[in-house]
Amino acid sequence: MAQKNATLVGATGLIGGQILQQLLEDPDFAIIKVLVRRPIDFTHPKVQLIILDFADEAAYQVAIAGSDVVFCSVGTTLKQVNSDMVAYRKIDYDIPVNAARFCAATACPKFLLVSSIGADSQSRNFYLKLKGEVEEKVGSLGLSTVSIFRPSMLLGQRAEFRLGERIGQVLMGVLGFLIPAQYKAIDVKTVARAMVAVAKKDTAGVQFYTYAEMMGLSA
């Protein structure tokens, strides 16, 4: 198998950090372009660190160009944007949708997106509605392969403390046997392994992956 060039958007996040580690350890990937908004203290022979203003669409497209696969795991919270819904949408909608657009424009065949279980453009929940809108737009761009991953509660150690998420993790652990499979908590390492596995498969069209599929792929 010829080595691939990967681009990662969202490397500083919980899942993105794990995707990066998986790619670094995988000999099938020769170059990993890591797109970030500000400098990070990280070096590796396989990594090309690109500091980018994601609102600069021309620069964004240049950064995507030459990729065989693009991973997008970017996301924010209302707390991080001080409840600014416009800023929230620029991160959670504009960044992934533009990444997919530039995949199409530069003939990158594979786009992998972290979404959420329950994503639905018709939802009354702002978060799930936005995730659904992203999924629909990305799926409409004519890419050869779009792989959408829909985890539920994520298990992993974030840099910042989120009380609600920590409580949810505890409850998931105690009551997990009562929860339908697709809503079960999942370790971020499992999600990352599944994404890298799918990136190396020959698939076509828009594919969705929930708990059971991700568990199987990462085994």
N, CA and C atoms as a LAMMPS dump frame, in Angstrom:
ITEM: TIMESTEP
0
ITEM: NUMBER OF ATOMS
657
ITEM: BOX BOUNDS ff ff ff
-5.0000000000000000e+02 5.0000000000000000e+02
-5.0000000000000000e+02 5.0000000000000000e+02
-5.0000000000000000e+02 5.0000000000000000e+02
ITEM: ATOMS id mol type element x y z
1 1 1 N 0.839 -1.196 0
2 1 2 C 0 0 0
3 1 3 C 0.878 1.251 0
4 2 1 N 0.599 2.185 -0.916
5 2 2 C 1.358 3.427 -0.964
6 2 3 C 1.047 4.266 0.276
7 3 1 N 2.067 4.939 0.78
8 3 2 C 1.848 5.782 1.943
9 3 3 C 0.947 6.962 1.589
10 4 1 N 0.186 7.405 2.586
11 4 2 C -0.787 8.467 2.379
12 4 3 C -0.365 9.745 3.101
13 5 1 N -0.873 10.858 2.589
14 5 2 C -0.723 12.144 3.256
15 5 3 C -2.053 12.497 3.904
16 6 1 N -2.026 12.741 5.199
17 6 2 C -3.244 13.051 5.938
18 6 3 C -3.209 14.493 6.427
19 7 1 N -4.386 15.084 6.516
20 7 2 C -4.531 16.406 7.134
21 7 3 C -5.495 16.269 8.303
22 8 1 N -5.142 16.903 9.414
23 8 2 C -5.944 16.809 10.634
24 8 3 C -6.367 18.197 11.083
25 9 1 N -7.669 18.382 11.208
26 9 2 C -8.248 19.619 11.738
27 9 3 C -8.851 19.289 13.101
28 10 1 N -8.36 19.938 14.133
29 10 2 C -8.871 19.657 15.478
30 10 3 C -7.922 18.831 16.315
31 11 1 N -6.633 18.916 16.032
32 11 2 C -5.643 18.069 16.715
33 11 3 C -5.509 18.369 18.204
34 12 1 N -5.899 19.567 18.622
35 12 2 C -5.756 19.916 20.039
36 12 3 C -6.947 19.464 20.87
37 13 1 N -7.957 18.888 20.233
38 13 2 C -9.13 18.41 20.956
39 13 3 C -8.952 17 21.483
40 14 1 N -9.966 16.522 22.182
41 14 2 C -9.897 15.219 22.847
42 14 3 C -9.729 14.079 21.847
43 15 1 N -10.547 14.041 20.815
44 15 2 C -10.434 12.992 19.801
45 15 3 C -9.277 13.294 18.856
46 16 1 N -9.131 14.548 18.473
47 16 2 C -8.071 14.91 17.538
48 16 3 C -6.688 14.54 18.021
49 17 1 N -6.438 14.708 19.311
50 17 2 C -5.143 14.334 19.859
51 17 3 C -4.874 12.852 19.718
52 18 1 N -5.917 12.052 19.878
53 18 2 C -5.773 10.603 19.737
54 18 3 C -5.613 10.2 18.267
55 19 1 N -6.319 10.891 17.367
56 19 2 C -6.126 10.617 15.943
57 19 3 C -4.678 10.877 15.564
58 20 1 N -4.144 11.984 16.046
59 20 2 C -2.748 12.323 15.733
60 20 3 C -1.803 11.229 16.21
61 21 1 N -1.998 10.747 17.414
62 21 2 C -1.126 9.685 17.922
63 21 3 C -1.233 8.421 17.075
64 22 1 N -2.447 8.082 16.676
65 22 2 C -2.64 6.897 15.839
66 22 3 C -1.92 7.059 14.5
67 23 1 N -2.012 8.241 13.903
68 23 2 C -1.374 8.481 12.61
69 23 3 C 0.147 8.458 12.722
70 24 1 N 0.662 8.991 13.809
71 24 2 C 2.114 8.997 14.006
72 24 3 C 2.673 7.583 14.075
73 25 1 N 1.901 6.681 14.654
74 25 2 C 2.361 5.303 14.848
75 25 3 C 2.074 4.408 13.652
76 26 1 N 1.324 4.917 12.674
77 26 2 C 0.901 4.094 11.541
78 26 3 C 1.83 4.303 10.349
79 27 1 N 2.531 3.272 9.916
80 27 2 C 3.476 3.426 8.796
81 27 3 C 2.807 3.699 7.453
82 28 1 N 1.489 3.533 7.367
83 28 2 C 0.79 3.805 6.115
84 28 3 C 0.64 5.305 5.843
85 29 1 N 0.957 6.131 6.837
86 29 2 C 0.844 7.576 6.668
87 29 3 C 2.23 8.21 6.724
88 30 1 N 2.594 8.899 5.628
89 30 2 C 3.938 9.472 5.516
90 30 3 C 4.005 10.889 6.062
91 31 1 N 2.994 11.7 5.747
92 31 2 C 2.957 13.104 6.148
93 31 3 C 1.627 13.394 6.821
94 32 1 N 1.69 14.12 7.913
95 32 2 C 0.483 14.532 8.623
96 32 3 C 0.519 16.047 8.749
97 33 1 N -0.372 16.707 8.028
98 33 2 C -0.483 18.157 8.151
99 33 3 C -1.471 18.467 9.274
100 34 1 N -0.999 19.194 10.265
101 34 2 C -1.822 19.54 11.423
102 34 3 C -2.156 21.024 11.325
103 35 1 N -3.438 21.315 11.142
104 35 2 C -3.887 22.697 10.982
105 35 3 C -4.376 23.235 12.317
106 36 1 N -3.76 24.305 12.784
107 36 2 C -4.095 24.879 14.094
108 36 3 C -4.215 26.395 13.985
109 37 1 N -4.949 26.968 14.915
110 37 2 C -5.139 28.418 14.918
111 37 3 C -3.998 29.156 15.58
112 38 1 N -3.298 28.476 16.465
113 38 2 C -2.191 29.121 17.171
114 38 3 C -1.077 28.105 17.372
115 39 1 N 0.149 28.569 17.605
116 39 2 C 1.275 27.627 17.746
117 39 3 C 1.056 26.643 18.897
118 40 1 N 1.511 25.413 18.689
119 40 2 C 1.509 24.417 19.752
120 40 3 C 2.913 23.835 19.876
121 41 1 N 3.232 23.387 21.06
122 41 2 C 4.564 22.861 21.335
123 41 3 C 4.596 21.386 20.958
124 42 1 N 4.817 21.125 19.668
125 42 2 C 4.812 19.742 19.195
126 42 3 C 5.656 19.637 17.942
127 43 1 N 6.561 18.675 17.936
128 43 2 C 7.36 18.403 16.743
129 43 3 C 7.457 16.9 16.527
130 44 1 N 7.513 16.505 15.254
131 44 2 C 7.672 15.109 14.885
132 44 3 C 8.062 15.086 13.414
133 45 1 N 8.925 14.163 13.019
134 45 2 C 9.378 14.134 11.616
135 45 3 C 8.242 13.994 10.602
136 46 1 N 7.122 13.373 10.99
137 46 2 C 6.021 13.172 10.055
138 46 3 C 5.069 14.362 9.996
139 47 1 N 5.197 15.278 10.941
140 47 2 C 4.203 16.338 11.097
141 47 3 C 4.637 17.641 10.429
142 48 1 N 3.708 18.206 9.669
143 48 2 C 3.846 19.566 9.149
144 48 3 C 2.818 20.425 9.881
145 49 1 N 3.288 21.29 10.758
146 49 2 C 2.397 22.136 11.552
147 49 3 C 2.088 23.406 10.76
148 50 1 N 0.812 23.643 10.506
149 50 2 C 0.396 24.805 9.721
150 50 3 C -0.502 25.685 10.585
151 51 1 N -0.021 26.883 10.897
152 51 2 C -0.807 27.839 11.67
153 51 3 C -1.693 28.603 10.689
154 52 1 N -2.989 28.577 10.954
155 52 2 C -3.947 29.003 9.935
156 52 3 C -5.074 29.826 10.535
157 53 1 N -5.437 30.89 9.835
158 53 2 C -6.677 31.597 10.115
159 53 3 C -7.754 30.886 9.289
160 54 1 N -8.622 30.138 9.955
161 54 2 C -9.595 29.326 9.233
162 54 3 C -10.612 30.166 8.452
163 55 1 N -10.676 31.466 8.753
164 55 2 C -11.557 32.343 7.982
165 55 3 C -10.919 32.741 6.646
166 56 1 N -9.64 32.499 6.493
167 56 2 C -8.932 32.778 5.247
168 56 3 C -9.102 31.564 4.334
169 57 1 N -10.128 31.601 3.509
170 57 2 C -10.487 30.417 2.736
171 57 3 C -9.417 30.036 1.718
172 58 1 N -8.728 31.007 1.151
173 58 2 C -7.676 30.692 0.182
174 58 3 C -6.54 29.93 0.855
175 59 1 N -6.13 30.399 2.026
176 59 2 C -5.055 29.72 2.758
177 59 3 C -5.502 28.346 3.239
178 60 1 N -6.756 28.25 3.628
179 60 2 C -7.318 26.986 4.096
180 60 3 C -7.279 25.952 2.968
181 61 1 N -7.667 26.362 1.774
182 61 2 C -7.662 25.43 0.644
183 61 3 C -6.242 24.992 0.296
184 62 1 N -5.301 25.91 0.337
185 62 2 C -3.901 25.561 0.07
186 62 3 C -3.405 24.544 1.083
187 63 1 N -3.803 24.713 2.336
188 63 2 C -3.373 23.788 3.389
189 63 3 C -3.945 22.388 3.174
190 64 1 N -5.159 22.3 2.668
191 64 2 C -5.803 21.012 2.407
192 64 3 C -5.209 20.314 1.184
193 65 1 N -4.787 21.098 0.187
194 65 2 C -4.32 20.549 -1.086
195 65 3 C -3.211 19.519 -0.888
196 66 1 N -3.285 18.451 -1.68
197 66 2 C -2.277 17.397 -1.604
198 66 3 C -2.588 16.307 -0.606
199 67 1 N -3.753 16.373 0.016
200 67 2 C -4.138 15.374 1.01
201 67 3 C -4.796 14.165 0.348
202 68 1 N -4.523 13 0.893
203 68 2 C -5.233 11.794 0.489
204 68 3 C -6.457 11.558 1.365
205 69 1 N -6.401 12.118 2.58
206 69 2 C -7.505 11.974 3.525
207 69 3 C -7.462 13.153 4.491
208 70 1 N -8.643 13.654 4.841
209 70 2 C -8.745 14.737 5.821
210 70 3 C -9.603 14.264 6.986
211 71 1 N -9.059 14.412 8.182
212 71 2 C -9.784 14.113 9.414
213 71 3 C -10.229 15.443 10.027
214 72 1 N -11.486 15.546 10.416
215 72 2 C -11.985 16.765 11.053
216 72 3 C -12.69 16.416 12.353
217 73 1 N -12.107 16.853 13.457
218 73 2 C -12.693 16.573 14.774
219 73 3 C -12.829 17.858 15.578
220 74 1 N -12.969 18.969 14.872
221 74 2 C -13.025 20.263 15.539
222 74 3 C -14.357 20.454 16.246
223 75 1 N -14.319 21.204 17.338
224 75 2 C -15.552 21.491 18.077
225 75 3 C -15.263 22.427 19.226
226 76 1 N -16.293 23.096 19.701
227 76 2 C -16.127 24.016 20.812
228 76 3 C -17.306 23.859 21.766
229 77 1 N -17.387 24.72 22.748
230 77 2 C -18.51 24.753 23.681
231 77 3 C -18.968 26.202 23.827
232 78 1 N -20.183 26.388 24.301
233 78 2 C -20.683 27.738 24.521
234 78 3 C -19.828 28.493 25.539
235 79 1 N -19.302 27.77 26.52
236 79 2 C -18.445 28.4 27.517
237 79 3 C -17.178 28.953 26.869
238 80 1 N -16.601 28.188 25.954
239 80 2 C -15.36 28.619 25.323
240 80 3 C -15.55 29.848 24.439
241 81 1 N -16.751 30.043 23.903
242 81 2 C -17.013 31.219 23.05
243 81 3 C -17.88 32.245 23.772
244 82 1 N -17.948 32.131 25.107
245 82 2 C -18.715 33.088 25.923
246 82 3 C -20.159 33.226 25.45
247 83 1 N -20.754 32.076 25.103
248 83 2 C -22.163 31.999 24.676
249 83 3 C -22.451 32.798 23.4
250 84 1 N -21.417 33.061 22.622
251 84 2 C -21.577 33.758 21.347
252 84 3 C -21.961 32.723 20.286
253 85 1 N -23.236 32.709 19.898
254 85 2 C -23.726 31.684 18.977
255 85 3 C -23.14 31.837 17.577
256 86 1 N -22.826 33.061 17.185
257 86 2 C -22.2 33.282 15.88
258 86 3 C -20.802 32.686 15.865
259 87 1 N -20.045 32.94 16.932
260 87 2 C -18.693 32.383 17.028
261 87 3 C -18.742 30.86 17.097
262 88 1 N -19.737 30.349 17.809
263 88 2 C -19.898 28.893 17.919
264 88 3 C -20.104 28.276 16.532
265 89 1 N -20.975 28.895 15.746
266 89 2 C -21.282 28.358 14.42
267 89 3 C -20.066 28.45 13.498
268 90 1 N -19.27 29.491 13.626
269 90 2 C -18.082 29.624 12.79
270 90 3 C -17.112 28.47 13.018
271 91 1 N -17.06 27.979 14.247
272 91 2 C -16.162 26.87 14.556
273 91 3 C -16.795 25.53 14.211
274 92 1 N -17.999 25.306 14.711
275 92 2 C -18.61 23.972 14.583
276 92 3 C -19.261 23.712 13.225
277 93 1 N -19.54 24.776 12.467
278 93 2 C -20.121 24.586 11.125
279 93 3 C -19.129 24.983 10.031
280 94 1 N -18.658 26.211 10.087
281 94 2 C -17.828 26.721 8.992
282 94 3 C -16.534 25.939 8.805
283 95 1 N -15.853 25.624 9.897
284 95 2 C -14.555 24.946 9.758
285 95 3 C -14.698 23.558 9.132
286 96 1 N -15.588 22.685 9.632
287 96 2 C -15.705 21.373 8.982
288 96 3 C -16.294 21.428 7.576
289 97 1 N -17.285 22.282 7.35
290 97 2 C -17.883 22.37 6.021
291 97 3 C -16.857 22.879 5.011
292 98 1 N -16.083 23.884 5.378
293 98 2 C -15.057 24.383 4.464
294 98 3 C -13.966 23.345 4.229
295 99 1 N -13.616 22.583 5.256
296 99 2 C -12.632 21.515 5.067
297 99 3 C -13.124 20.529 4.017
298 100 1 N -14.398 20.171 4.087
299 100 2 C -14.968 19.247 3.103
300 100 3 C -15.04 19.89 1.717
301 101 1 N -15.41 21.149 1.68
302 101 2 C -15.443 21.87 0.399
303 101 3 C -14.073 21.851 -0.275
304 102 1 N -13.033 22.094 0.51
305 102 2 C -11.697 22.17 -0.063
306 102 3 C -11.147 20.781 -0.393
307 103 1 N -11.657 19.765 0.292
308 103 2 C -11.359 18.39 -0.13
309 103 3 C -11.872 18.186 -1.553
310 104 1 N -13.114 18.577 -1.779
311 104 2 C -13.712 18.412 -3.098
312 104 3 C -12.969 19.233 -4.148
313 105 1 N -12.601 20.46 -3.783
314 105 2 C -11.947 21.356 -4.737
315 105 3 C -10.55 20.893 -5.114
316 106 1 N -9.89 20.169 -4.212
317 106 2 C -8.506 19.738 -4.464
318 106 3 C -8.407 18.246 -4.766
319 107 1 N -9.544 17.616 -5.003
320 107 2 C -9.605 16.195 -5.377
321 107 3 C -9.076 15.26 -4.302
322 108 1 N -9.212 15.657 -3.048
323 108 2 C -8.917 14.732 -1.95
324 108 3 C -10.103 13.771 -1.847
325 109 1 N -9.876 12.467 -1.914
326 109 2 C -10.994 11.53 -2.02
327 109 3 C -11.724 11.199 -0.719
328 110 1 N -11.095 11.445 0.435
329 110 2 C -11.698 10.965 1.681
330 110 3 C -11.791 12.064 2.729
331 111 1 N -12.973 12.183 3.312
332 111 2 C -13.208 13.139 4.385
333 111 3 C -13.856 12.402 5.546
334 112 1 N -13.245 12.499 6.719
335 112 2 C -13.752 11.834 7.92
336 112 3 C -14.114 12.886 8.952
337 113 1 N -15.33 12.811 9.466
338 113 2 C -15.884 13.846 10.332
339 113 3 C -16.361 13.259 11.659
340 114 1 N -16.016 13.925 12.752
341 114 2 C -16.591 13.584 14.05
342 114 3 C -17.855 14.41 14.233
343 115 1 N -18.981 13.737 14.393
344 115 2 C -20.26 14.401 14.621
345 115 3 C -20.761 13.98 16.007
346 116 1 N -22.017 13.647 16.122
347 116 2 C -22.579 13.251 17.415
348 116 3 C -23.783 12.356 17.201
349 117 1 N -23.965 11.413 18.098
350 117 2 C -25.184 10.629 18.077
351 117 3 C -26.365 11.591 18.265
352 118 1 N -27.415 11.373 17.517
353 118 2 C -28.58 12.247 17.624
354 118 3 C -28.54 13.451 16.716
355 119 1 N -27.466 13.603 15.93
356 119 2 C -27.376 14.737 15.009
357 119 3 C -28.584 14.739 14.073
358 120 1 N -29.24 15.888 13.96
359 120 2 C -30.466 15.966 13.161
360 120 3 C -30.726 17.437 12.84
361 121 1 N -30.725 17.766 11.574
362 121 2 C -30.917 19.162 11.179
363 121 3 C -32.299 19.701 11.568
364 122 1 N -33.224 18.813 11.922
365 122 2 C -34.565 19.236 12.325
366 122 3 C -34.737 19.265 13.85
367 123 1 N -33.682 18.958 14.563
368 123 2 C -33.77 18.913 16.015
369 123 3 C -34.026 20.296 16.611
370 124 1 N -34.686 20.321 17.755
371 124 2 C -34.89 21.582 18.47
372 124 3 C -33.687 21.904 19.359
373 125 1 N -32.814 20.948 19.519
374 125 2 C -31.598 21.145 20.293
375 125 3 C -30.544 21.82 19.411
376 126 1 N -30.019 22.954 19.838
377 126 2 C -29.081 23.718 19.019
378 126 3 C -27.881 22.892 18.599
379 127 1 N -27.293 22.178 19.531
380 127 2 C -26.091 21.394 19.253
381 127 3 C -26.374 20.298 18.233
382 128 1 N -27.427 19.534 18.452
383 128 2 C -27.74 18.424 17.541
384 128 3 C -28.21 18.927 16.186
385 129 1 N -28.92 20.039 16.171
386 129 2 C -29.353 20.637 14.907
387 129 3 C -28.139 21.066 14.082
388 130 1 N -27.185 21.723 14.735
389 130 2 C -25.992 22.185 14.028
390 130 3 C -25.185 21.012 13.493
391 131 1 N -25.019 19.976 14.298
392 131 2 C -24.297 18.789 13.837
393 131 3 C -25.01 18.164 12.633
394 132 1 N -26.337 18.137 12.686
395 132 2 C -27.093 17.595 11.559
396 132 3 C -26.925 18.427 10.299
397 133 1 N -26.902 19.731 10.452
398 133 2 C -26.702 20.618 9.302
399 133 3 C -25.321 20.397 8.68
400 134 1 N -24.317 20.22 9.532
401 134 2 C -22.963 19.953 9.025
402 134 3 C -22.951 18.64 8.24
403 135 1 N -23.545 17.604 8.81
404 135 2 C -23.583 16.306 8.14
405 135 3 C -24.238 16.415 6.768
406 136 1 N -25.374 17.089 6.705
407 136 2 C -26.091 17.201 5.437
408 136 3 C -25.27 17.958 4.397
409 137 1 N -24.655 19.061 4.813
410 137 2 C -23.881 19.85 3.869
411 137 3 C -22.663 19.083 3.37
412 138 1 N -21.947 18.46 4.288
413 138 2 C -20.752 17.701 3.911
414 138 3 C -21.125 16.562 2.967
415 139 1 N -22.245 15.927 3.246
416 139 2 C -22.672 14.81 2.411
417 139 3 C -23.154 15.211 1.029
418 140 1 N -23.391 16.503 0.826
419 140 2 C -23.932 16.977 -0.447
420 140 3 C -22.867 17.502 -1.406
421 141 1 N -21.605 17.443 -1.011
422 141 2 C -20.545 18.111 -1.769
423 141 3 C -19.927 17.253 -2.863
424 142 1 N -20.358 16.014 -2.978
425 142 2 C -19.889 15.17 -4.062
426 142 3 C -18.537 14.518 -3.846
427 143 1 N -18.094 14.438 -2.608
428 143 2 C -16.836 13.757 -2.309
429 143 3 C -16.968 12.26 -2.556
430 144 1 N -15.871 11.639 -2.924
431 144 2 C -15.895 10.186 -3.18
432 144 3 C -16.299 9.411 -1.935
433 145 1 N -15.718 9.795 -0.799
434 145 2 C -15.99 9.095 0.447
435 145 3 C -16.154 10.09 1.582
436 146 1 N -17.277 10.009 2.265
437 146 2 C -17.51 10.787 3.482
438 146 3 C -17.833 9.799 4.593
439 147 1 N -17.038 9.811 5.637
440 147 2 C -17.241 8.908 6.775
441 147 3 C -17.574 9.753 7.99
442 148 1 N -18.771 9.556 8.538
443 148 2 C -19.256 10.365 9.649
444 148 3 C -19.365 9.497 10.894
445 149 1 N -18.699 9.934 11.943
446 149 2 C -18.642 9.171 13.195
447 149 3 C -19.509 9.871 14.227
448 150 1 N -20.42 9.079 14.827
449 150 2 C -21.396 9.629 15.757
450 150 3 C -21.243 9.024 17.152
451 151 1 N -20.243 9.452 17.893
452 151 2 C -20.116 8.952 19.265
453 151 3 C -21.135 9.619 20.18
454 152 1 N -21.381 8.985 21.304
455 152 2 C -22.195 9.572 22.357
456 152 3 C -21.228 10.192 23.368
457 153 1 N -21.42 9.939 24.652
458 153 2 C -20.517 10.471 25.676
459 153 3 C -19.107 9.957 25.452
460 154 1 N -18.137 10.848 25.506
461 154 2 C -16.741 10.479 25.288
462 154 3 C -16.034 10.227 26.615
463 155 1 N -15.257 9.164 26.646
464 155 2 C -14.455 8.832 27.813
465 155 3 C -13 9.198 27.526
466 156 1 N -12.463 10.089 28.326
467 156 2 C -11.09 10.537 28.137
468 156 3 C -10.848 11.76 28.999
469 157 1 N -9.586 12.102 29.167
470 157 2 C -9.212 13.196 30.044
471 157 3 C -8.996 14.468 29.24
472 158 1 N -9.909 15.432 29.384
473 158 2 C -9.752 16.711 28.703
474 158 3 C -8.786 17.615 29.453
475 159 1 N -8.248 18.591 28.728
476 159 2 C -7.384 19.576 29.368
477 159 3 C -8.192 20.45 30.318
478 160 1 N -9.442 20.776 29.917
479 160 2 C -10.29 21.597 30.769
480 160 3 C -11.331 20.712 31.451
481 161 1 N -11.749 21.115 32.642
482 161 2 C -12.716 20.339 33.411
483 161 3 C -14.135 20.706 32.976
484 162 1 N -14.946 19.692 32.69
485 162 2 C -16.352 19.895 32.358
486 162 3 C -17.192 19.092 33.339
487 163 1 N -17.825 19.791 34.275
488 163 2 C -18.551 19.112 35.35
489 163 3 C -19.659 18.23 34.803
490 164 1 N -20.471 18.77 33.879
491 164 2 C -21.577 17.994 33.341
492 164 3 C -21.112 16.726 32.662
493 165 1 N -20.021 16.838 31.914
494 165 2 C -19.494 15.668 31.214
495 165 3 C -18.956 14.645 32.207
496 166 1 N -18.282 15.113 33.264
497 166 2 C -17.736 14.184 34.261
498 166 3 C -18.854 13.428 34.973
499 167 1 N -19.934 14.141 35.31
500 167 2 C -21.078 13.48 35.944
501 167 3 C -21.678 12.451 34.994
502 168 1 N -21.8 12.833 33.725
503 168 2 C -22.337 11.918 32.729
504 168 3 C -21.502 10.666 32.584
505 169 1 N -20.19 10.813 32.648
506 169 2 C -19.3 9.661 32.533
507 169 3 C -19.517 8.688 33.688
508 170 1 N -19.686 9.232 34.875
509 170 2 C -19.922 8.378 36.05
510 170 3 C -21.241 7.633 35.9
511 171 1 N -22.296 8.355 35.51
512 171 2 C -23.612 7.727 35.351
513 171 3 C -23.59 6.674 34.251
514 172 1 N -22.871 6.96 33.17
515 172 2 C -22.757 5.985 32.081
516 172 3 C -22.107 4.701 32.589
517 173 1 N -21.104 4.856 33.437
518 173 2 C -20.417 3.685 33.956
519 173 3 C -21.317 2.838 34.841
520 174 1 N -22.136 3.49 35.642
521 174 2 C -23.01 2.786 36.586
522 174 3 C -24.226 2.194 35.89
523 175 1 N -24.806 2.94 34.961
524 175 2 C -26.069 2.547 34.338
525 175 3 C -25.909 2.091 32.891
526 176 1 N -24.677 1.835 32.49
527 176 2 C -24.398 1.493 31.101
528 176 3 C -25.207 0.331 30.574
529 177 1 N -25.501 -0.661 31.423
530 177 2 C -26.225 -1.85 30.972
531 177 3 C -27.669 -1.528 30.576
532 178 1 N -28.174 -0.359 30.987
533 178 2 C -29.544 0.031 30.655
534 178 3 C -29.614 0.883 29.392
535 179 1 N -28.48 1.281 28.879
536 179 2 C -28.43 2.254 27.789
537 179 3 C -28.341 1.548 26.442
538 180 1 N -29.158 1.93 25.46
539 180 2 C -29.059 1.346 24.116
540 180 3 C -27.643 1.499 23.577
541 181 1 N -27.202 0.541 22.765
542 181 2 C -25.809 0.467 22.334
543 181 3 C -25.299 1.765 21.738
544 182 1 N -26.065 2.387 20.846
545 182 2 C -25.537 3.551 20.145
546 182 3 C -25.349 4.763 21.061
547 183 1 N -25.963 4.718 22.272
548 183 2 C -25.826 5.819 23.216
549 183 3 C -24.794 5.54 24.311
550 184 1 N -24.136 4.397 24.245
551 184 2 C -23.149 4.061 25.268
552 184 3 C -21.927 4.961 25.171
553 185 1 N -21.321 5.253 26.301
554 185 2 C -20.085 6.036 26.331
555 185 3 C -18.978 5.263 25.62
556 186 1 N -18.083 5.994 24.977
557 186 2 C -17.022 5.357 24.207
558 186 3 C -15.708 6.091 24.442
559 187 1 N -14.64 5.327 24.561
560 187 2 C -13.327 5.91 24.785
561 187 3 C -12.843 6.625 23.535
562 188 1 N -12.211 7.766 23.726
563 188 2 C -11.735 8.535 22.571
564 188 3 C -10.692 7.766 21.764
565 189 1 N -9.927 6.903 22.416
566 189 2 C -8.947 6.097 21.691
567 189 3 C -9.644 5.142 20.73
568 190 1 N -10.791 4.628 21.146
569 190 2 C -11.569 3.73 20.282
570 190 3 C -12.07 4.475 19.053
571 191 1 N -12.575 5.688 19.261
572 191 2 C -13.049 6.493 18.138
573 191 3 C -11.907 6.765 17.168
574 192 1 N -10.764 7.158 17.702
575 192 2 C -9.61 7.477 16.85
576 192 3 C -9.137 6.26 16.068
577 193 1 N -9.049 5.106 16.731
578 193 2 C -8.616 3.891 16.028
579 193 3 C -9.579 3.536 14.91
580 194 1 N -10.864 3.685 15.18
581 194 2 C -11.877 3.378 14.159
582 194 3 C -11.744 4.314 12.965
583 195 1 N -11.495 5.58 13.222
584 195 2 C -11.371 6.545 12.137
585 195 3 C -10.162 6.247 11.259
586 196 1 N -9.046 5.938 11.88
587 196 2 C -7.841 5.624 11.099
588 196 3 C -8.053 4.334 10.302
589 197 1 N -8.727 3.366 10.905
590 197 2 C -9.011 2.113 10.186
591 197 3 C -9.875 2.375 8.957
592 198 1 N -10.9 3.209 9.107
593 198 2 C -11.779 3.52 7.978
594 198 3 C -11.023 4.295 6.897
595 199 1 N -10.118 5.173 7.306
596 199 2 C -9.349 5.967 6.339
597 199 3 C -8.514 5.081 5.421
598 200 1 N -8.21 3.87 5.866
599 200 2 C -7.381 2.95 5.085
600 200 3 C -8.216 1.957 4.279
601 201 1 N -9.551 2.04 4.419
602 201 2 C -10.431 1.13 3.69
603 201 3 C -10.893 1.742 2.369
604 202 1 N -11.302 0.898 1.449
605 202 2 C -11.888 1.353 0.194
606 202 3 C -13.402 1.382 0.357
607 203 1 N -13.921 2.557 0.647
608 203 2 C -15.362 2.738 0.781
609 203 3 C -15.793 3.852 -0.167
610 204 1 N -17.082 3.952 -0.392
611 204 2 C -17.59 4.988 -1.295
612 204 3 C -18.903 5.528 -0.757
613 205 1 N -19.174 6.788 -1.081
614 205 2 C -20.407 7.403 -0.639
615 205 3 C -20.324 7.907 0.79
616 206 1 N -21.498 8.154 1.369
617 206 2 C -21.582 8.659 2.744
618 206 3 C -21.882 7.496 3.675
619 207 1 N -21.012 7.287 4.643
620 207 2 C -21.152 6.192 5.603
621 207 3 C -21.211 6.756 7.024
622 208 1 N -22.044 6.123 7.863
623 208 2 C -22.183 6.552 9.259
624 208 3 C -21.689 5.442 10.185
625 209 1 N -21.036 5.846 11.263
626 209 2 C -20.486 4.891 12.218
627 209 3 C -20.906 5.306 13.633
628 210 1 N -21.608 4.385 14.318
629 210 2 C -21.979 4.621 15.703
630 210 3 C -21.234 3.622 16.593
631 211 1 N -21.68 3.498 17.827
632 211 2 C -20.933 2.746 18.839
633 211 3 C -20.485 1.358 18.361
634 212 1 N -21.424 0.545 17.882
635 212 2 C -21.102 -0.841 17.528
636 212 3 C -20.05 -0.912 16.417
637 213 1 N -20.225 -0.078 15.386
638 213 2 C -19.272 -0.075 14.28
639 213 3 C -17.893 0.376 14.727
640 214 1 N -17.85 1.41 15.56
641 214 2 C -16.55 1.899 16.03
642 214 3 C -15.849 0.881 16.926
643 215 1 N -16.611 0.205 17.756
644 215 2 C -16.018 -0.829 18.604
645 215 3 C -15.443 -1.937 17.759
646 216 1 N -16.184 -2.333 16.709
647 216 2 C -15.704 -3.409 15.828
648 216 3 C -14.476 -3.017 15.057
649 217 1 N -14.448 -1.795 14.564
650 217 2 C -13.312 -1.334 13.756
651 217 3 C -12.04 -1.195 14.579
652 218 1 N -12.193 -0.849 15.841
653 218 2 C -11.006 -0.619 16.673
654 218 3 C -10.472 -1.874 17.321
655 219 1 N -11.204 -2.975 17.211
656 219 2 C -10.795 -4.215 17.87
657 219 3 C -9.524 -4.763 17.248
